[in-house]
Amino acid sequence: MIEKAEILEKNEYIVYSIISKYTYYFDKDDLYQVGMIGLINALNNYKNNKNTKFSSYAYFYVLGEVTKYIRESNILKVSKDLVK
């Protein structure tokens, strides 16, 4: 059986692919840490009995954590409903 650390290492590319478009505006290390939190959350919530690859499942967790970090790090707080 594959350990959780191995799964995280194999899917680390998801974090890098998502944060690559934001590194000009935000610190790369902070984005990486937030992305890895999303990857860990995806790993903890993933159910293997569904017909979904882990990378597809984890993509939305990582994207959600990164966008939440970006939204909350703005100086001016705007409602999530107003930002589209």
Distance bins in CASP14 RR format, pairs under 12 A and 6 or more apart:
PFRMAT RR
TARGET T0000
AUTHOR 0000-0000-0000
RMODE 2
METHOD distances of the structure
MODEL  1
1 7 0 0 0 0 0 1 0 0 0 0 0
1 48 0 0 0 0 0 1 0 0 0 0 0
2 8 0 0 0 0 0 1 0 0 0 0 0
2 9 0 0 0 0 0 1 0 0 0 0 0
2 10 0 0 0 0 1 0 0 0 0 0 0
2 11 0 0 0 0 0 1 0 0 0 0 0
2 43 0 0 0 0 0 1 0 0 0 0 0
2 48 0 0 0 0 0 1 0 0 0 0 0
2 54 0 0 0 0 0 1 0 0 0 0 0
3 9 0 0 0 0 1 0 0 0 0 0 0
3 10 0 0 0 0 0 1 0 0 0 0 0
3 43 0 0 0 0 0 1 0 0 0 0 0
4 10 0 0 0 0 0 1 0 0 0 0 0
4 11 0 0 0 0 0 1 0 0 0 0 0
4 39 0 0 0 0 0 1 0 0 0 0 0
4 40 0 0 0 0 1 0 0 0 0 0 0
4 42 0 0 0 0 0 1 0 0 0 0 0
4 43 1 0 1 0 0 0 0 0 0 0 0
4 44 0 0 0 0 1 0 0 0 0 0 0
4 46 0 0 0 0 0 1 0 0 0 0 0
4 54 0 0 0 0 0 1 0 0 0 0 0
5 11 0 0 0 0 0 1 0 0 0 0 0
5 12 0 0 0 0 0 1 0 0 0 0 0
5 36 0 0 0 0 0 1 0 0 0 0 0
5 39 0 0 0 0 0 1 0 0 0 0 0
5 40 0 0 0 0 0 1 0 0 0 0 0
5 43 0 0 0 0 0 1 0 0 0 0 0
6 12 0 0 0 0 0 1 0 0 0 0 0
6 43 0 0 0 0 0 1 0 0 0 0 0
6 54 0 0 0 0 0 1 0 0 0 0 0
7 14 0 0 0 0 0 1 0 0 0 0 0
7 39 0 0 0 0 1 0 0 0 0 0 0
7 40 0 0 0 0 1 0 0 0 0 0 0
7 42 0 0 0 0 1 0 0 0 0 0 0
7 43 1 0 0 1 0 0 0 0 0 0 0
7 44 0 0 0 0 0 1 0 0 0 0 0
7 46 0 0 0 0 1 0 0 0 0 0 0
7 48 0 0 0 0 0 1 0 0 0 0 0
7 53 0 0 0 0 0 1 0 0 0 0 0
7 54 1 0 0 1 0 0 0 0 0 0 0
7 55 0 0 0 0 1 0 0 0 0 0 0
7 57 0 0 0 0 0 1 0 0 0 0 0
7 58 0 0 0 0 1 0 0 0 0 0 0
8 14 0 0 0 0 0 1 0 0 0 0 0
8 15 0 0 0 0 1 0 0 0 0 0 0
8 35 0 0 0 0 0 1 0 0 0 0 0
8 36 1 0 0 1 0 0 0 0 0 0 0
8 37 0 0 0 0 0 1 0 0 0 0 0
8 38 0 0 0 0 0 1 0 0 0 0 0
8 39 1 0 0 1 0 0 0 0 0 0 0
8 40 1 0 0 1 0 0 0 0 0 0 0
8 41 0 0 0 0 0 1 0 0 0 0 0
8 42 0 0 0 0 1 0 0 0 0 0 0
8 43 1 0 0 1 0 0 0 0 0 0 0
8 44 0 0 0 0 0 1 0 0 0 0 0
8 46 0 0 0 0 0 1 0 0 0 0 0
8 54 0 0 0 0 0 1 0 0 0 0 0
8 55 0 0 0 0 0 1 0 0 0 0 0
8 58 0 0 0 0 1 0 0 0 0 0 0
8 62 0 0 0 0 0 1 0 0 0 0 0
9 15 0 0 0 0 0 1 0 0 0 0 0
9 36 0 0 0 0 0 1 0 0 0 0 0
9 39 0 0 0 0 0 1 0 0 0 0 0
9 43 0 0 0 0 0 1 0 0 0 0 0
10 39 0 0 0 0 0 1 0 0 0 0 0
10 43 0 0 0 0 0 1 0 0 0 0 0
10 53 0 0 0 0 0 1 0 0 0 0 0
10 54 0 0 0 0 1 0 0 0 0 0 0
10 55 0 0 0 0 1 0 0 0 0 0 0
10 58 0 0 0 0 0 1 0 0 0 0 0
11 17 0 0 0 0 0 1 0 0 0 0 0
11 18 0 0 0 0 0 1 0 0 0 0 0
11 35 0 0 0 0 0 1 0 0 0 0 0
11 36 0 0 0 0 0 1 0 0 0 0 0
11 38 0 0 0 0 0 1 0 0 0 0 0
11 39 1 0 0 1 0 0 0 0 0 0 0
11 40 0 0 0 0 0 1 0 0 0 0 0
11 42 0 0 0 0 1 0 0 0 0 0 0
11 43 0 0 0 0 1 0 0 0 0 0 0
11 46 0 0 0 0 0 1 0 0 0 0 0
11 53 0 0 0 0 1 0 0 0 0 0 0
11 54 1 0 0 1 0 0 0 0 0 0 0
11 55 1 0 1 0 0 0 0 0 0 0 0
11 56 0 0 0 0 0 1 0 0 0 0 0
11 57 0 0 0 0 1 0 0 0 0 0 0
11 58 1 0 1 0 0 0 0 0 0 0 0
11 59 0 0 0 0 1 0 0 0 0 0 0
11 61 0 0 0 0 0 1 0 0 0 0 0
11 62 0 0 0 0 1 0 0 0 0 0 0
12 18 0 0 0 0 0 1 0 0 0 0 0
12 19 0 0 0 0 0 1 0 0 0 0 0
12 32 0 0 0 0 1 0 0 0 0 0 0
12 35 0 0 0 0 1 0 0 0 0 0 0
12 36 1 0 0 1 0 0 0 0 0 0 0
12 38 0 0 0 0 0 1 0 0 0 0 0
12 39 1 0 0 1 0 0 0 0 0 0 0
12 40 0 0 0 0 0 1 0 0 0 0 0
12 43 0 0 0 0 0 1 0 0 0 0 0
12 55 0 0 0 0 0 1 0 0 0 0 0
12 58 0 0 0 0 0 1 0 0 0 0 0
12 62 0 0 0 0 0 1 0 0 0 0 0
13 19 0 0 0 0 0 1 0 0 0 0 0
13 20 0 0 0 0 0 1 0 0 0 0 0
13 32 0 0 0 0 0 1 0 0 0 0 0
13 35 0 0 0 0 0 1 0 0 0 0 0
13 39 0 0 0 0 0 1 0 0 0 0 0
13 55 0 0 0 0 1 0 0 0 0 0 0
13 58 0 0 0 0 0 1 0 0 0 0 0
13 59 0 0 0 0 0 1 0 0 0 0 0
13 62 0 0 0 0 0 1 0 0 0 0 0
14 20 0 0 0 0 0 1 0 0 0 0 0
14 32 0 0 0 0 0 1 0 0 0 0 0
14 35 0 0 0 0 1 0 0 0 0 0 0
14 36 0 0 0 0 1 0 0 0 0 0 0
14 38 0 0 0 0 1 0 0 0 0 0 0
14 39 1 0 0 1 0 0 0 0 0 0 0
14 42 0 0 0 0 1 0 0 0 0 0 0
14 43 0 0 0 0 0 1 0 0 0 0 0
14 53 0 0 0 0 0 1 0 0 0 0 0
14 54 0 0 0 0 1 0 0 0 0 0 0
14 55 1 0 0 1 0 0 0 0 0 0 0
14 56 0 0 0 0 1 0 0 0 0 0 0
14 57 0 0 0 0 0 1 0 0 0 0 0
14 58 1 0 1 0 0 0 0 0 0 0 0
14 59 1 0 1 0 0 0 0 0 0 0 0
14 60 0 0 0 0 0 1 0 0 0 0 0
14 61 0 0 0 0 1 0 0 0 0 0 0
14 62 1 0 1 0 0 0 0 0 0 0 0
14 63 0 0 0 0 1 0 0 0 0 0 0
14 64 0 0 0 0 0 1 0 0 0 0 0
14 65 0 0 0 0 0 1 0 0 0 0 0
14 66 0 0 0 0 0 1 0 0 0 0 0
15 22 0 0 0 0 0 1 0 0 0 0 0
15 23 0 0 0 0 0 1 0 0 0 0 0
15 28 0 0 0 0 0 1 0 0 0 0 0
15 29 0 0 0 0 0 1 0 0 0 0 0
15 31 0 0 0 0 1 0 0 0 0 0 0
15 32 1 0 0 1 0 0 0 0 0 0 0
15 33 0 0 0 0 1 0 0 0 0 0 0
15 34 0 0 0 0 1 0 0 0 0 0 0
15 35 1 0 1 0 0 0 0 0 0 0 0
15 36 1 0 1 0 0 0 0 0 0 0 0
15 37 0 0 0 0 1 0 0 0 0 0 0
15 38 0 0 0 0 1 0 0 0 0 0 0
15 39 1 0 1 0 0 0 0 0 0 0 0
15 40 0 0 0 0 0 1 0 0 0 0 0
15 42 0 0 0 0 0 1 0 0 0 0 0
15 55 0 0 0 0 0 1 0 0 0 0 0
15 58 0 0 0 0 1 0 0 0 0 0 0
15 59 0 0 0 0 1 0 0 0 0 0 0
15 61 0 0 0 0 0 1 0 0 0 0 0
15 62 1 0 1 0 0 0 0 0 0 0 0
15 63 0 0 0 0 1 0 0 0 0 0 0
15 64 0 0 0 0 0 1 0 0 0 0 0
15 65 0 0 0 0 1 0 0 0 0 0 0
15 66 0 0 0 0 1 0 0 0 0 0 0
16 22 0 0 0 0 0 1 0 0 0 0 0
16 23 0 0 0 0 1 0 0 0 0 0 0
16 28 0 0 0 0 1 0 0 0 0 0 0
16 31 0 0 0 0 1 0 0 0 0 0 0
16 32 1 0 0 1 0 0 0 0 0 0 0
16 35 0 0 0 0 1 0 0 0 0 0 0
16 36 0 0 0 0 0 1 0 0 0 0 0
16 39 0 0 0 0 0 1 0 0 0 0 0
16 62 0 0 0 0 1 0 0 0 0 0 0
16 66 0 0 0 0 0 1 0 0 0 0 0
17 23 0 0 0 0 0 1 0 0 0 0 0
17 31 0 0 0 0 0 1 0 0 0 0 0
17 32 0 0 0 0 0 1 0 0 0 0 0
17 35 0 0 0 0 0 1 0 0 0 0 0
17 39 0 0 0 0 0 1 0 0 0 0 0
17 55 0 0 0 0 0 1 0 0 0 0 0
17 58 0 0 0 0 0 1 0 0 0 0 0
17 59 0 0 0 0 1 0 0 0 0 0 0
17 62 0 0 0 0 1 0 0 0 0 0 0
17 63 0 0 0 0 1 0 0 0 0 0 0
17 66 0 0 0 0 0 1 0 0 0 0 0
18 28 0 0 0 0 0 1 0 0 0 0 0
18 31 0 0 0 0 1 0 0 0 0 0 0
18 32 0 0 0 0 0 1 0 0 0 0 0
18 34 0 0 0 0 1 0 0 0 0 0 0
18 35 1 0 0 1 0 0 0 0 0 0 0
18 36 0 0 0 0 0 1 0 0 0 0 0
18 38 0 0 0 0 1 0 0 0 0 0 0
18 39 0 0 0 0 1 0 0 0 0 0 0
18 55 0 0 0 0 0 1 0 0 0 0 0
18 58 0 0 0 0 0 1 0 0 0 0 0
18 59 1 0 0 1 0 0 0 0 0 0 0
18 60 0 0 0 0 0 1 0 0 0 0 0
18 61 0 0 0 0 0 1 0 0 0 0 0
18 62 1 0 1 0 0 0 0 0 0 0 0
18 63 1 0 1 0 0 0 0 0 0 0 0
18 64 0 0 0 0 1 0 0 0 0 0 0
18 65 0 0 0 0 1 0 0 0 0 0 0
18 66 1 0 1 0 0 0 0 0 0 0 0
18 67 0 0 0 0 1 0 0 0 0 0 0
18 69 0 0 0 0 0 1 0 0 0 0 0
18 70 0 0 0 0 0 1 0 0 0 0 0
19 25 0 0 0 0 0 1 0 0 0 0 0
19 26 0 0 0 0 1 0 0 0 0 0 0
19 27 0 0 0 0 0 1 0 0 0 0 0
19 28 1 0 0 1 0 0 0 0 0 0 0
19 29 0 0 0 0 1 0 0 0 0 0 0
19 30 0 0 0 0 1 0 0 0 0 0 0
19 31 1 1 0 0 0 0 0 0 0 0 0
19 32 1 0 0 1 0 0 0 0 0 0 0
19 33 0 0 0 0 1 0 0 0 0 0 0
19 34 0 0 0 0 1 0 0 0 0 0 0
19 35 1 0 0 1 0 0 0 0 0 0 0
19 36 0 0 0 0 0 1 0 0 0 0 0
19 38 0 0 0 0 0 1 0 0 0 0 0
19 39 0 0 0 0 0 1 0 0 0 0 0
19 62 0 0 0 0 1 0 0 0 0 0 0
19 63 0 0 0 0 1 0 0 0 0 0 0
19 64 0 0 0 0 0 1 0 0 0 0 0
19 65 0 0 0 0 0 1 0 0 0 0 0
19 66 1 0 0 1 0 0 0 0 0 0 0
19 67 0 0 0 0 0 1 0 0 0 0 0
19 69 0 0 0 0 1 0 0 0 0 0 0
19 70 0 0 0 0 0 1 0 0 0 0 0
20 26 0 0 0 0 0 1 0 0 0 0 0
20 28 0 0 0 0 1 0 0 0 0 0 0
20 31 0 0 0 0 1 0 0 0 0 0 0
20 32 0 0 0 0 0 1 0 0 0 0 0
20 35 0 0 0 0 0 1 0 0 0 0 0
20 66 0 0 0 0 0 1 0 0 0 0 0
21 28 0 0 0 0 0 1 0 0 0 0 0
21 31 0 0 0 0 1 0 0 0 0 0 0
21 63 0 0 0 0 0 1 0 0 0 0 0
21 66 0 0 0 0 1 0 0 0 0 0 0
21 67 0 0 0 0 0 1 0 0 0 0 0
21 70 0 0 0 0 0 1 0 0 0 0 0
22 28 0 0 0 0 1 0 0 0 0 0 0
22 30 0 0 0 0 1 0 0 0 0 0 0
22 31 1 0 1 0 0 0 0 0 0 0 0
22 32 0 0 0 0 0 1 0 0 0 0 0
22 34 0 0 0 0 0 1 0 0 0 0 0
22 35 0 0 0 0 0 1 0 0 0 0 0
22 63 0 0 0 0 0 1 0 0 0 0 0
22 66 1 0 0 1 0 0 0 0 0 0 0
22 67 0 0 0 0 1 0 0 0 0 0 0
22 69 0 0 0 0 1 0 0 0 0 0 0
22 70 1 0 0 1 0 0 0 0 0 0 0
22 71 0 0 0 0 0 1 0 0 0 0 0
22 73 0 0 0 0 0 1 0 0 0 0 0
23 29 0 0 0 0 1 0 0 0 0 0 0
23 30 0 0 0 0 1 0 0 0 0 0 0
23 31 1 0 0 1 0 0 0 0 0 0 0
23 32 0 0 0 0 1 0 0 0 0 0 0
23 66 0 0 0 0 0 1 0 0 0 0 0
23 70 0 0 0 0 0 1 0 0 0 0 0
24 31 0 0 0 0 0 1 0 0 0 0 0
25 31 0 0 0 0 1 0 0 0 0 0 0
25 66 0 0 0 0 0 1 0 0 0 0 0
25 69 0 0 0 0 0 1 0 0 0 0 0
25 70 0 0 0 0 1 0 0 0 0 0 0
25 73 0 0 0 0 1 0 0 0 0 0 0
25 74 0 0 0 0 0 1 0 0 0 0 0
26 32 0 0 0 0 0 1 0 0 0 0 0
26 33 0 0 0 0 0 1 0 0 0 0 0
26 34 0 0 0 0 1 0 0 0 0 0 0
26 35 0 0 0 0 0 1 0 0 0 0 0
26 66 0 0 0 0 1 0 0 0 0 0 0
26 67 0 0 0 0 0 1 0 0 0 0 0
26 69 1 0 0 1 0 0 0 0 0 0 0
26 70 1 0 0 1 0 0 0 0 0 0 0
26 71 0 0 0 0 0 1 0 0 0 0 0
26 72 0 0 0 0 0 1 0 0 0 0 0
26 73 1 0 0 1 0 0 0 0 0 0 0
26 74 0 0 0 0 0 1 0 0 0 0 0
27 33 0 0 0 0 1 0 0 0 0 0 0
27 34 0 0 0 0 0 1 0 0 0 0 0
27 69 0 0 0 0 0 1 0 0 0 0 0
27 70 0 0 0 0 0 1 0 0 0 0 0
27 73 0 0 0 0 1 0 0 0 0 0 0
28 34 0 0 0 0 0 1 0 0 0 0 0
28 35 0 0 0 0 0 1 0 0 0 0 0
28 66 0 0 0 0 0 1 0 0 0 0 0
29 35 0 0 0 0 0 1 0 0 0 0 0
29 36 0 0 0 0 0 1 0 0 0 0 0
30 36 0 0 0 0 0 1 0 0 0 0 0
30 37 0 0 0 0 0 1 0 0 0 0 0
30 65 0 0 0 0 0 1 0 0 0 0 0
30 66 0 0 0 0 1 0 0 0 0 0 0
30 69 1 0 0 1 0 0 0 0 0 0 0
30 70 0 0 0 0 0 1 0 0 0 0 0
30 72 0 0 0 0 0 1 0 0 0 0 0
30 73 0 0 0 0 1 0 0 0 0 0 0
31 37 0 0 0 0 0 1 0 0 0 0 0
31 38 0 0 0 0 0 1 0 0 0 0 0
31 62 0 0 0 0 0 1 0 0 0 0 0
31 63 0 0 0 0 0 1 0 0 0 0 0
31 65 0 0 0 0 1 0 0 0 0 0 0
31 66 1 0 0 1 0 0 0 0 0 0 0
31 67 0 0 0 0 0 1 0 0 0 0 0
31 68 0 0 0 0 0 1 0 0 0 0 0
31 69 1 0 0 1 0 0 0 0 0 0 0
31 70 0 0 0 0 1 0 0 0 0 0 0
31 73 0 0 0 0 0 1 0 0 0 0 0
32 38 0 0 0 0 0 1 0 0 0 0 0
32 39 0 0 0 0 0 1 0 0 0 0 0
32 62 0 0 0 0 0 1 0 0 0 0 0
32 65 0 0 0 0 0 1 0 0 0 0 0
32 66 0 0 0 0 1 0 0 0 0 0 0
32 69 0 0 0 0 0 1 0 0 0 0 0
33 39 0 0 0 0 0 1 0 0 0 0 0
33 40 0 0 0 0 0 1 0 0 0 0 0
33 62 0 0 0 0 0 1 0 0 0 0 0
33 65 0 0 0 0 1 0 0 0 0 0 0
33 66 0 0 0 0 0 1 0 0 0 0 0
33 69 0 0 0 0 1 0 0 0 0 0 0
34 40 0 0 0 0 0 1 0 0 0 0 0
34 41 0 0 0 0 0 1 0 0 0 0 0
34 61 0 0 0 0 0 1 0 0 0 0 0
34 62 0 0 0 0 1 0 0 0 0 0 0
34 63 0 0 0 0 0 1 0 0 0 0 0
34 64 0 0 0 0 1 0 0 0 0 0 0
34 65 1 0 1 0 0 0 0 0 0 0 0
34 66 1 0 1 0 0 0 0 0 0 0 0
34 67 0 0 0 0 1 0 0 0 0 0 0
34 68 1 0 0 1 0 0 0 0 0 0 0
34 69 1 0 1 0 0 0 0 0 0 0 0
34 70 0 0 0 0 1 0 0 0 0 0 0
34 71 0 0 0 0 0 1 0 0 0 0 0
34 72 0 0 0 0 0 1 0 0 0 0 0
34 73 0 0 0 0 1 0 0 0 0 0 0
35 41 0 0 0 0 1 0 0 0 0 0 0
35 42 0 0 0 0 1 0 0 0 0 0 0
35 58 0 0 0 0 1 0 0 0 0 0 0
35 59 0 0 0 0 0 1 0 0 0 0 0
35 60 0 0 0 0 0 1 0 0 0 0 0
35 61 0 0 0 0 1 0 0 0 0 0 0
35 62 1 0 1 0 0 0 0 0 0 0 0
35 63 0 0 0 0 1 0 0 0 0 0 0
35 64 0 0 0 0 1 0 0 0 0 0 0
35 65 1 0 1 0 0 0 0 0 0 0 0
35 66 1 0 1 0 0 0 0 0 0 0 0
35 67 0 0 0 0 0 1 0 0 0 0 0
35 68 0 0 0 0 0 1 0 0 0 0 0
35 69 0 0 0 0 1 0 0 0 0 0 0
35 70 0 0 0 0 0 1 0 0 0 0 0
36 42 0 0 0 0 0 1 0 0 0 0 0
36 43 0 0 0 0 0 1 0 0 0 0 0
36 58 0 0 0 0 0 1 0 0 0 0 0
36 61 0 0 0 0 0 1 0 0 0 0 0
36 62 0 0 0 0 1 0 0 0 0 0 0
36 65 0 0 0 0 1 0 0 0 0 0 0
36 66 0 0 0 0 0 1 0 0 0 0 0
36 69 0 0 0 0 0 1 0 0 0 0 0
37 43 0 0 0 0 0 1 0 0 0 0 0
37 44 0 0 0 0 0 1 0 0 0 0 0
37 58 0 0 0 0 0 1 0 0 0 0 0
37 61 0 0 0 0 1 0 0 0 0 0 0
37 62 0 0 0 0 1 0 0 0 0 0 0
37 64 0 0 0 0 0 1 0 0 0 0 0
37 65 1 0 1 0 0 0 0 0 0 0 0
37 66 0 0 0 0 1 0 0 0 0 0 0
37 68 0 0 0 0 1 0 0 0 0 0 0
37 69 0 0 0 0 1 0 0 0 0 0 0
38 44 0 0 0 0 1 0 0 0 0 0 0
38 45 0 0 0 0 1 0 0 0 0 0 0
38 46 0 0 0 0 0 1 0 0 0 0 0
38 57 0 0 0 0 0 1 0 0 0 0 0
38 58 1 0 0 1 0 0 0 0 0 0 0
38 59 0 0 0 0 0 1 0 0 0 0 0
38 60 0 0 0 0 1 0 0 0 0 0 0
38 61 1 0 1 0 0 0 0 0 0 0 0
38 62 1 0 1 0 0 0 0 0 0 0 0
38 63 0 0 0 0 1 0 0 0 0 0 0
38 64 1 0 0 1 0 0 0 0 0 0 0
38 65 1 0 1 0 0 0 0 0 0 0 0
38 66 0 0 0 0 1 0 0 0 0 0 0
38 67 0 0 0 0 0 1 0 0 0 0 0
38 68 0 0 0 0 1 0 0 0 0 0 0
38 69 0 0 0 0 0 1 0 0 0 0 0
39 45 0 0 0 0 0 1 0 0 0 0 0
39 46 0 0 0 0 0 1 0 0 0 0 0
39 54 0 0 0 0 1 0 0 0 0 0 0
39 55 0 0 0 0 0 1 0 0 0 0 0
39 57 0 0 0 0 0 1 0 0 0 0 0
39 58 1 0 1 0 0 0 0 0 0 0 0
39 59 0 0 0 0 1 0 0 0 0 0 0
39 60 0 0 0 0 0 1 0 0 0 0 0
39 61 1 0 0 1 0 0 0 0 0 0 0
39 62 1 0 1 0 0 0 0 0 0 0 0
39 63 0 0 0 0 0 1 0 0 0 0 0
39 64 0 0 0 0 0 1 0 0 0 0 0
39 65 0 0 0 0 1 0 0 0 0 0 0
39 66 0 0 0 0 0 1 0 0 0 0 0
40 46 0 0 0 0 0 1 0 0 0 0 0
40 58 0 0 0 0 1 0 0 0 0 0 0
40 61 0 0 0 0 1 0 0 0 0 0 0
40 62 0 0 0 0 1 0 0 0 0 0 0
40 65 0 0 0 0 1 0 0 0 0 0 0
41 57 0 0 0 0 0 1 0 0 0 0 0
41 58 0 0 0 0 1 0 0 0 0 0 0
41 60 0 0 0 0 0 1 0 0 0 0 0
41 61 1 0 1 0 0 0 0 0 0 0 0
41 62 0 0 0 0 1 0 0 0 0 0 0
41 63 0 0 0 0 0 1 0 0 0 0 0
41 64 0 0 0 0 1 0 0 0 0 0 0
41 65 1 0 0 1 0 0 0 0 0 0 0
41 68 0 0 0 0 0 1 0 0 0 0 0
42 52 0 0 0 0 0 1 0 0 0 0 0
42 53 0 0 0 0 0 1 0 0 0 0 0
42 54 1 0 0 1 0 0 0 0 0 0 0
42 55 0 0 0 0 1 0 0 0 0 0 0
42 56 0 0 0 0 0 1 0 0 0 0 0
42 57 1 0 1 0 0 0 0 0 0 0 0
42 58 1 1 0 0 0 0 0 0 0 0 0
42 59 0 0 0 0 1 0 0 0 0 0 0
42 60 1 0 0 1 0 0 0 0 0 0 0
42 61 1 1 0 0 0 0 0 0 0 0 0
42 62 1 0 0 1 0 0 0 0 0 0 0
42 63 0 0 0 0 0 1 0 0 0 0 0
42 64 0 0 0 0 0 1 0 0 0 0 0
42 65 0 0 0 0 1 0 0 0 0 0 0
43 54 1 0 0 1 0 0 0 0 0 0 0
43 55 0 0 0 0 0 1 0 0 0 0 0
43 57 0 0 0 0 1 0 0 0 0 0 0
43 58 1 0 0 1 0 0 0 0 0 0 0
43 61 0 0 0 0 1 0 0 0 0 0 0
43 62 0 0 0 0 0 1 0 0 0 0 0
44 54 0 0 0 0 0 1 0 0 0 0 0
44 57 0 0 0 0 0 1 0 0 0 0 0
44 58 0 0 0 0 0 1 0 0 0 0 0
44 61 0 0 0 0 1 0 0 0 0 0 0
45 52 0 0 0 0 0 1 0 0 0 0 0
45 54 0 0 0 0 0 1 0 0 0 0 0
45 57 0 0 0 0 1 0 0 0 0 0 0
45 58 0 0 0 0 1 0 0 0 0 0 0
45 60 0 0 0 0 0 1 0 0 0 0 0
45 61 1 0 0 1 0 0 0 0 0 0 0
46 52 0 0 0 0 1 0 0 0 0 0 0
46 53 0 0 0 0 1 0 0 0 0 0 0
46 54 1 0 1 0 0 0 0 0 0 0 0
46 55 0 0 0 0 0 1 0 0 0 0 0
46 56 0 0 0 0 0 1 0 0 0 0 0
46 57 1 0 1 0 0 0 0 0 0 0 0
46 58 1 0 0 1 0 0 0 0 0 0 0
46 59 0 0 0 0 0 1 0 0 0 0 0
46 60 0 0 0 0 0 1 0 0 0 0 0
46 61 0 0 0 0 1 0 0 0 0 0 0
47 54 0 0 0 0 0 1 0 0 0 0 0
47 57 0 0 0 0 1 0 0 0 0 0 0
48 54 0 0 0 0 1 0 0 0 0 0 0
48 57 0 0 0 0 0 1 0 0 0 0 0
50 56 0 0 0 0 0 1 0 0 0 0 0
50 57 0 0 0 0 1 0 0 0 0 0 0
51 57 0 0 0 0 0 1 0 0 0 0 0
52 58 0 0 0 0 1 0 0 0 0 0 0
52 59 0 0 0 0 0 1 0 0 0 0 0
52 60 0 0 0 0 0 1 0 0 0 0 0
53 59 0 0 0 0 1 0 0 0 0 0 0
54 60 0 0 0 0 0 1 0 0 0 0 0
54 61 0 0 0 0 0 1 0 0 0 0 0
54 62 0 0 0 0 0 1 0 0 0 0 0
55 61 0 0 0 0 0 1 0 0 0 0 0
55 62 0 0 0 0 1 0 0 0 0 0 0
56 62 0 0 0 0 0 1 0 0 0 0 0
56 63 0 0 0 0 0 1 0 0 0 0 0
57 63 0 0 0 0 0 1 0 0 0 0 0
58 64 0 0 0 0 0 1 0 0 0 0 0
58 65 0 0 0 0 0 1 0 0 0 0 0
59 65 0 0 0 0 0 1 0 0 0 0 0
59 66 0 0 0 0 0 1 0 0 0 0 0
60 66 0 0 0 0 0 1 0 0 0 0 0
60 67 0 0 0 0 0 1 0 0 0 0 0
61 67 0 0 0 0 0 1 0 0 0 0 0
61 68 0 0 0 0 0 1 0 0 0 0 0
62 68 0 0 0 0 0 1 0 0 0 0 0
62 69 0 0 0 0 0 1 0 0 0 0 0
63 69 0 0 0 0 0 1 0 0 0 0 0
63 70 0 0 0 0 0 1 0 0 0 0 0
64 70 0 0 0 0 1 0 0 0 0 0 0
64 71 0 0 0 0 1 0 0 0 0 0 0
64 72 0 0 0 0 0 1 0 0 0 0 0
64 80 0 0 0 0 0 1 0 0 0 0 0
65 71 0 0 0 0 0 1 0 0 0 0 0
65 72 0 0 0 0 0 1 0 0 0 0 0
66 72 0 0 0 0 0 1 0 0 0 0 0
66 73 0 0 0 0 0 1 0 0 0 0 0
67 73 0 0 0 0 0 1 0 0 0 0 0
67 74 0 0 0 0 0 1 0 0 0 0 0
67 80 0 0 0 0 1 0 0 0 0 0 0
67 83 0 0 0 0 1 0 0 0 0 0 0
68 74 0 0 0 0 0 1 0 0 0 0 0
68 80 0 0 0 0 1 0 0 0 0 0 0
68 83 0 0 0 0 0 1 0 0 0 0 0
70 78 0 0 0 0 0 1 0 0 0 0 0
70 80 0 0 0 0 0 1 0 0 0 0 0
70 83 0 0 0 0 0 1 0 0 0 0 0
71 77 0 0 0 0 1 0 0 0 0 0 0
71 78 0 0 0 0 1 0 0 0 0 0 0
71 79 0 0 0 0 0 1 0 0 0 0 0
71 80 1 0 0 1 0 0 0 0 0 0 0
71 81 0 0 0 0 0 1 0 0 0 0 0
71 82 0 0 0 0 0 1 0 0 0 0 0
71 83 1 0 0 1 0 0 0 0 0 0 0
72 78 0 0 0 0 0 1 0 0 0 0 0
72 80 0 0 0 0 0 1 0 0 0 0 0
72 83 0 0 0 0 0 1 0 0 0 0 0
74 80 0 0 0 0 0 1 0 0 0 0 0
74 83 0 0 0 0 1 0 0 0 0 0 0
76 82 0 0 0 0 0 1 0 0 0 0 0
76 83 0 0 0 0 0 1 0 0 0 0 0
77 83 0 0 0 0 0 1 0 0 0 0 0
78 84 0 0 0 0 0 1 0 0 0 0 0
END
